[in-house]
Amino acid sequence: MRFVLGILLSAAALFAGSGVALADPPLPPYPEVTTWADVNVRTCEATSCPIWKTIPAGTSTIGICWTRGETVHAHGIYNNIWIKVSGMDGGRYMASAIFFVGDERANLPYENDCGGH
């Protein structure tokens, strides 16, 4: 039993030391996302969270990653994807993906899931 446990722990240590992780955050440079309508940027991924600022329609900004949050309904669209946008101060600033050009993730790659952000 100790032998099997030792092998499992060794394998886990080897995997951890390989730099491979499923929830690694995306690395810079981050892609840009562009709004097609004014969007409220909030301090979390829910409409009950305080508004940090509003990004006007037609504005491009840095889209760090995407995550799931409260489902939002606007302009006939339902979506629970939120985009973490750059605030240049490291804060958590989230905006509903509905208001960005592109697919349900504002064209952010699937791999740019915020994970533990």
C-alpha positions as CSV (number, residue, x, y, z in Angstrom):
1,M,0.0,0.0,0.0
2,R,2.8,2.4,0.9
3,F,4.5,1.6,-2.4
4,V,1.4,2.5,-4.4
5,L,0.9,5.7,-2.5
6,G,4.6,6.6,-3.0
7,I,4.2,6.1,-6.8
8,L,1.0,8.2,-6.8
9,L,2.7,11.0,-4.9
10,S,5.8,10.8,-7.1
11,A,3.6,11.1,-10.2
12,A,1.7,14.0,-8.8
13,A,4.9,15.8,-8.0
14,L,6.3,15.1,-11.5
15,F,3.0,16.4,-13.0
16,A,3.0,19.5,-10.8
17,G,6.6,20.3,-11.6
18,S,6.0,20.0,-15.4
19,G,4.3,23.4,-15.5
20,V,1.1,21.8,-16.9
21,A,-2.0,23.0,-15.2
22,L,-5.6,22.9,-16.4
23,A,-6.6,26.2,-14.8
24,D,-3.5,28.4,-15.6
25,P,-4.6,32.0,-16.2
26,P,-4.0,33.3,-19.7
27,L,-0.7,35.2,-20.2
28,P,-0.2,38.6,-21.8
29,P,-0.5,39.9,-24.4
30,Y,-4.2,39.7,-23.9
31,P,-6.6,40.1,-26.9
32,E,-8.7,43.2,-27.4
33,V,-12.5,43.0,-27.2
34,T,-14.8,45.7,-28.7
35,T,-18.2,46.8,-27.5
36,W,-21.2,47.2,-29.8
37,A,-23.4,48.8,-27.1
38,D,-22.6,50.7,-23.9
39,V,-21.7,48.2,-21.2
40,N,-21.5,48.6,-17.4
41,V,-18.3,47.2,-16.0
42,R,-18.9,45.8,-12.5
43,T,-16.8,44.5,-9.6
44,C,-18.1,41.0,-10.0
45,E,-20.1,38.9,-12.5
46,A,-23.6,39.9,-11.4
47,T,-25.9,42.9,-12.1
48,S,-26.2,43.4,-8.3
49,C,-22.5,44.3,-8.1
50,P,-21.4,47.9,-8.1
51,I,-20.7,49.6,-11.4
52,W,-17.0,50.5,-11.7
53,K,-17.4,52.4,-15.0
54,T,-19.3,52.3,-18.3
55,I,-17.5,51.5,-21.6
56,P,-19.1,53.3,-24.6
57,A,-20.2,51.4,-27.7
58,G,-17.5,51.0,-30.3
59,T,-14.7,51.0,-27.7
60,S,-11.9,48.4,-27.7
61,T,-10.3,47.3,-24.4
62,I,-8.2,44.4,-23.2
63,G,-10.2,41.2,-22.5
64,I,-8.2,39.2,-20.0
65,C,-10.4,36.2,-19.7
66,W,-14.0,35.0,-19.5
67,T,-16.1,33.2,-16.8
68,R,-19.6,32.2,-16.1
69,G,-21.8,34.3,-13.8
70,E,-25.3,35.7,-13.6
71,T,-27.4,35.2,-16.8
72,V,-28.1,38.5,-18.4
73,H,-30.9,39.3,-20.8
74,A,-30.5,42.3,-23.1
75,H,-31.3,43.1,-26.7
76,G,-33.1,39.8,-27.0
77,I,-30.0,37.8,-26.0
78,Y,-29.4,35.6,-22.9
79,N,-25.9,34.9,-21.9
80,N,-24.1,34.0,-18.6
81,I,-20.6,34.7,-19.9
82,W,-18.7,37.7,-18.3
83,I,-15.5,39.2,-19.6
84,K,-12.8,40.3,-17.2
85,V,-11.5,43.6,-18.6
86,S,-8.4,45.4,-17.7
87,G,-8.6,48.1,-15.1
88,M,-4.8,48.6,-15.1
89,D,-4.8,48.3,-11.3
90,G,-5.4,44.5,-11.0
91,G,-9.0,44.8,-9.8
92,R,-11.7,42.3,-10.8
93,Y,-13.7,44.3,-13.4
94,M,-16.4,42.2,-15.2
95,A,-18.7,43.0,-18.1
96,S,-21.5,40.9,-19.7
97,A,-20.2,39.4,-22.9
98,I,-23.6,40.3,-24.5
99,F,-22.3,43.8,-25.2
100,F,-19.1,42.8,-27.0
101,V,-18.6,42.0,-30.7
102,G,-18.2,38.3,-31.5
103,D,-19.4,35.0,-30.2
104,E,-20.7,34.3,-26.7
105,R,-17.2,34.8,-25.2
106,A,-16.5,38.1,-27.2
107,N,-14.2,36.0,-29.4
108,L,-11.9,35.2,-26.5
109,P,-10.4,31.7,-26.9
110,Y,-12.0,28.9,-24.9
111,E,-8.6,28.5,-23.1
112,N,-8.9,32.0,-21.7
113,D,-11.2,30.8,-19.0
114,C,-10.6,32.9,-15.9
115,G,-10.5,29.8,-13.7
116,G,-9.4,31.0,-10.3
117,H,-9.0,34.7,-11.2
